[in-house]
Amino acid sequence: MSDFDLTAESRSDRGKGASRRLRRESGMVPGILYGAGKNPEAISIAHKDLFKACENEAFFSHILDITLENKIQKAILKDLQRHPSKSLILHADFMRVEMDQVITVEVPLRFVNEESCVGVKQGGGNISRNMTSLEVSCLPGDLPEYIEVDIESVGVGESIHMSELVLPDTLNVPALQQGSDYDQVVVSVNAPKRAEEDSDQTSETDSSESDDSSKSDESDSSND
């Protein structure tokens, strides 16, 4: 049994109209269950159960037990469609998994020690999170709930790249296998805004002085 158990029902009606009726009249969320070499199955899950599960961050990177027609199928959530303005889930896609087959999943990043970050505490810098999740490949049993990113020692002007994350040996990052050009910045500490403005003003002043000097030289040359 997994940490998240959902009960699903098979559905035969397809199309936008059928999905709207399902949500409005039955309080169910239409979805699809696919993968693992089996035919896709149109399913529906009680909105209240799915909505409650989504309140837990771990739900998005956990192996789920979906009971369909008295059979448990292990799966992961691959896509979730929400209403743009209401607290409603419109559709859910689930991918079946086999415990002995590698899967590729987006895992949430959890940033720690922000308060004690050197660049913030001593340099007054600002933390910039460039990524909120990381795509990893692993066996389903090795899938982590989240990946921790410790930024305590990051100074002003410094950053942490994907290749610098501390990951267990059981995880692979597909992007890094494509080369160093794909090694994205995960988080960085930028200089305080005031310092950036001062730096820009200094550059503008230097440029202005250089232009004035150039004009003066041209004037002297003309007088000669």
N, C-alpha and C positions, 0 to 999 in steps of 0.2 A: 504494500500500500504506500502511495506517495503522500507528500504533504498536502496535495491538492487533488480532491476527488470531485468529479463532475458527472452528473447523470444526463445523458443525451437521449433524444428520441429521433427516430427516422422521420423524414418528411418527404412527401411525394410532390407537393405543389412547388413549382418554381416560378421565378419572375418577380419583378418589383411589387406588383400588386399582391401576390401571395405573401411576400415577406412583410409588407405593411400590415396586412390582416393578422399575420402571425404575431407581430409585435403588439398591435393594438388590442386584439381580442383575447389573446392567450398569454400575454406577458412573456413571450418566448423570443429568443434571439436566434435568427437563422445562421447557419454556419456550414462549413464543409470540412470533412475529415478525409485526408488523402495521404499518399505516400506508402513506403515499405512494400512496393510492388503490388499493391492491391488497388481495386477500383475506388475512385472517390465516392464518398457517401454524403448525401445531403442530410444534415442533422439540425436539431434545434435544442437550445439549452435555456432553462429558466433565467430570465434577466436578473432576478434578485440574486441568484447563486453566482452568476458570472460577474455581476457588478461588485459583489462582496469580495470575490477572489481577486479582482483587479485592484482592490485597495491595498493589497500586499505587493510590494515591489518584487518579491521573490517569485510571484506567480509567472512573471514574464520570462524567467530563465530556469524554470523547474520542469522536470518530467512530470506530466500529469497523468492521472488514471481517469480515463473517460469510459464510463459504463454505458454501453449501447446494446440493447437487446440482450441483457443479462451477461454480456461479455465485456471484460475490461481490456481496453486498448490503450497502450502507452503512447503519449503524444506530447508535442510542445506547441505553444501558441506561436503562430507565424505572422499573423496579421489581425489587427483589430480596427474596425471602423466605428467611430463615435459620431454622434450628432454634433454639428458645429456650435450649437448654442444651448442645447439641453443636456442634462446628465443621463444620456441614453446611449447604449451600445447598439449599433445597427447591424453588425455582422462580425463573425469571427472565423478565422481560418486556423485549422489545427493540422499539424503534420505528424503522422504516425512515426514512431521510432522503433528500431530494433536495438536491443542493448549491446549487441556486438558489432554495430555498424556506426562509423564516425558520422557526426552531425555538425553542421555549421550554424551557430547561433549568436545573436547579439546579446552580450552580457552587460548589465549596468555597471558603471564605474562609481565607486564610492570614495570621495576625497576626504582625507583625514589630516588632522593637525593643521588646519587652516589658521587657527588662532595663534599658534606658535610658529608659523612660517617665518623664517628669517627675513625674507624680502618684505614682508608686511610689517612685522614687529620692529625691525631695526631700520628698514629702508623706506617704510611708508608706502610700499608698492601696492598694486591692485592685482588680484588674482583673476586670470582669464581662463575659463574652462572651454577649451576648443572642442571637446568630445564629452558625451554623456554615456556612451556605451562603446564596447569593443567587440568586433566580430571575431569569434574564436572557433576552432575546430577541435573536437574531442569525442570520446565515447560518451554516451548519455550518462553513464554512472559517474563520470568525472566532471560533469557540468557544474560550475560554481554558481552560487546564488548571486555573487557580485565580485568585482575585482577591486581591490583596495589600492588607492593611489596616495602615497604618503608625500606630502609637499613641505614638510617641516624644514628641510635643508635647502629649499629652493630660494635663491637670492634674487634681487632685482635684476631684470634683464635675462634671467635664466628660465629654462623650460624643461619639461620632461617629455621625451618622445615615446612612441609605442614600444620601441626596442629597449627602452630603459625600464619598463614596467617589470615588477617582480612577479613572475608567473610560475605556477607549478609545471613540471616537465610534461604533464599530461595534456597541456594546452598548446595549441599552435595558432599563430596569427596569420591567416592567409595573405593579408596585405604585405607582410614582411617578406613573404616568399617570392614576391614579385620584384624585389629589389629595394635599395635604399631610398629611391625616389618616392616610395610609398610609405616611408616612415614618418607619419604625421605627428605633429605636436599635440599632446594630450592636454597639457595645462602649462601656463606660463605666468610669470609675475612681472607685470609691466611697471615702469617708473611712474611715480606720482604725476598726476596731470600737470601740476604747477611746474614740476621740473621739466616736463616735455615742452611746455610753453616757453620757459626760460631758454631752453636749448634752441627752440625755433627762432626766438627773438635774437639770440646771439648769432645764429646763422644769417638772419636777415641783416643784422648790423654789419657783420663781416662782409657780406655781399655788397652792402651799400657803400661801405668804406672803400672796398675794392673798386667799385664803379667810379666813386669820386676821385680816387687816386688816378685812375685811368684817364678820366676827363682832364685832370690837372696836367698830366703828362702831355696829353694831346694839345692843350692850350699853350704850354711852354714851348712845345715844338713848333706850333704855329707862329708864336711871337718871334722865335729865332729866324 
